[in-house]
Amino acid sequence: MQIRVQGGAGNQFTLDVQHSGSTTATPLATFGADDTTKLTIGEAIVRLEANDVLTVVNTSSGEVTLPENIGGSNPTINASVELWKLSS
């Protein structure tokens, strides 16, 4: 999976997986950037089972503002999550 965030300030996100009612942070899946000029990009390979819940958690020291209309006047994408299935 991959996350991308263009935040309005420094930011940090962690990937959590809920399995059978228990939520745990995914090892090596905390990603961050220290200012607005950097895009936060994080990638992780995670084993998921049926009914698992995947959550991207804001672990920054405060709220993360997602800027609008980056680079011009048209709406832009400022955050995304991509999931890939590698095998069954």
N, C-alpha and C positions, 0 to 999 in steps of 0.2 A: 504494500500500500504506500501511497505517497500523499503528503499534505503540503500545501503551499499557502502562505499567508503574507500579504503586504499590509503590515500594521502601521498605525499612525505614530507608534513609538516602539521602544524595545518590547519584545514579547517572547513568550515561551509556551509551548504546548506539549502535552504528554498523551500518549495513546493508552487507553484503558480497555480491558476486555472483561466483560461480565460473563461468567460461565457457571451455570447451576446456582445462580443467586449470589455468587461471590465475585467481587470486582477486584482486579489487580492491575497495577501499572505494568505495561509491557517492558521487559528489560531492554535497555539501549534504544528506547523510543521516546526520548524527550528532546525537543528541537527548539531552537530559539535564535533570535537576532537582537543586536544591541541598539539599533536605531532605525529610523524611517527609510534610510537609503538602501537597506538590505531586505531581500525577500527571504522569509523563513521557508526552507525546504527540508522536509524530513522523509526518509524512506525506511520501511521496516518490513521484514517477512514475518508474518504472524500465522500460527496455526489456529484455525477457527473450526468449531464444530457446529452442527445444527443448533439453532436457537441462541447462539452466542450473540452478545451485543457489543459492538465496537463503538467507543466514544472518544472523540478528540476533546481533551480537557484543557482549559486555559489555566496554566500554572504560573502565569505572570504575577507580578506583585500587585496588579490592579486590572482594571478593564482594558481591553484592547479595542481601539477604535479603528474600523476599517475605512480608509479614505475612499471617497467617491470620485469618479471622473478623473482617474489618474492619467496625467499627461495631456488632457484636453477637455472638451465639453461633453463628449459622449460617455454613457455609462460603461464601466469596465468591470471585469471580474477581479475581485480583490482577495478571494480565498477559494480553495478547491480541495477536494479529496478524491483520489483515484484508487480503486480497488481492482486487483487482478486475481483471477483464480489460476493457480499454477498447476494443480492436479486434483483429481477426485479421490 
